[in-house]
Amino acid sequence: MQIDRDGWLGTQVQRMATSSWFRKVGPRVVPQMDRIVHRVTKGRFTTSALLVPSLVLTVIGAKSGQPRVIPLACLPDDGSFYVVGSNFGQVAHPAWTTNLDANPDATVSYRGADHAVRAHRLDDDEKAEVWPKLLHIWPSYATYAEVSGRSLRVYRLDPAPA
């Protein structure tokens, strides 16, 4: 089941997601809730998947060397995935983007299946090409970019070479 992003409920959720109070609370609540639901459903589901395609990324921490598990909205694309470092519109880039830059080999859990991936941060031209598709799946990215005052990092996660 997925909520219609353009319907009344989807519009209300997006309005809430871009509010200043949610941008403060959301980073603490939504990922934790998604991790729990993902674990309980054995990787088949996250709560965010009700509204937007979602995956769970596991990447090695740049400083710690420990696995970091991050639920993210995604744009699936023929075996690859696009993800955006929106950080709910916070001023700083999310830590997982620094981790991917340092350790581009990662794992994605999507709809109950795990996939080894290699991350590629998009340059400005590549980002401009995919940005309209990303806004289609989650229009709040535009607000997050505006209120954060930064260029949101976008990554393509491609199947890792065998």
N, C-alpha and C positions, 0 to 999 in steps of 0.2 A: 504494500500500500504506500502511496506517496500523495502528499498534499499538493494540490494545484497551486503552484507559485503565483499564478496570475489571478487566482480566485480570492474571495474575501479573506479566508483564513491565512493563505499564503501572503497576501498583502499586509495583513496585520502583524504577522511574524516578522516580515522584513522591516516594517516600521519599528517594531520593538528592537530588532537586532541593530538598528542604526541609532537608537536613542543613546544619550550620553550615559544614563544610569546603567544600561545593559552593556555598553562598551567597557564599563568598569567591572561589572559583576560577571558577565559572560565568560571571560577568559578563565575564571576560577571555577565556574560551574559546568559549562557545556562540555569541555574536553573530559573532565572527570566522569561526568554522566555517560558520555559516549564510551569511555574505556570500560566502565562497569558493564554496560549493556553488551558491548562487543565481547567481553570475556564470558558473560553468562550465556550468550547465544552461540558460543564457540566460533566467533568470527563472522557470523552470517548477517549481523545487523548492527547499526548504531542508531541512536535517536535522531541524529541529524539527517540520516537517510530518508526520514519521512518527508523532508522538504527538498533536499539536494543530494545528488549522488555523492557518496562518501566512502572513504577508505581509511585504513589505519596504517600509518607509516612507522616503520621501525628503522632508526638511523643511529649510528654510533656517535656519541657525544664527542665534540672536537677537543674538549679539555679533559673530560672524565674517562673517555674510552669505553663508557658504559652504554648499553642500548637505551635509547629514548623512544617512547611509544607515543605517537601523536595522531589523534583523529583529525581528519581534514576533509573539507568539501573537495570534490574533484570533478574534472571533466574527462570522462573516459574517451579515448580516441584510438580505435583500431589496435588494441593491445597495449597502448601507452596511456598515461594519465597526465593531465595538467593539474597542478596545485598552485595556490596563491598564498604568499606570506602576508596575509592581511593583518593578522594579530588583532582582530576585532577593532581595527582603526587606532591602535595604540601608536605612540610616537616611534617606538623602537621596533626594529625588525624582530620577528620571532626567532628564538634561539634555534629552532629546528632548521632555519635557512642557513645559519652559520655552520651547523653540523653537516648539512648536505654539501655545502661548499667544500668543507674539509674532507668529508667522507661520502663521495657520491654513490657508492654501492650501498643499497638499502633493501628493505623488504616491504612489500605492500600486501595488506590483507584486504581483499575486496570480495564481498558477497560469499564469504566462507572459504575462499581459496587464497593461498599465499603465493606471491610472485616475487622473484628476485628482480630488482630494477637497478638501473644506473641513472642518476639525476643529471640533468643539463639545465643550467640557469639560462633562460632566454635573454638574448640581447634585445635592444629597443625595437628593432625591426621585427624580430620574431614575436615579441610580445604584442606589438601593434596588430599583427595578423590574427592572433588568437583571442585578443582582449574582447571583441564583441561576443564571441561564443561564451567566454567566461562570465560576462555581464548577463548573458541570457540565462545561465543556470543560477546565478546569484547576483542580482542587481546591486546588492548592498556593497559590493566591492568598490563601486564608484564613490560612495559615501566614505568608506574606509580610507580610500586613497586621499580624498579631499581633507578629511578631519585629521589624518595622521601627518599630512604635509610631506609625505615621502612617496617615492615611486615604489609601488608594491613589487616585490620579487615574485617572478613566475618561473616555475620549473616544469619541464617535461620529464616524466619518469618512464623510461623505455625499458623493455625487457632486457635483462642483463645478458651479455653474450655468454654462450655455453662454454 
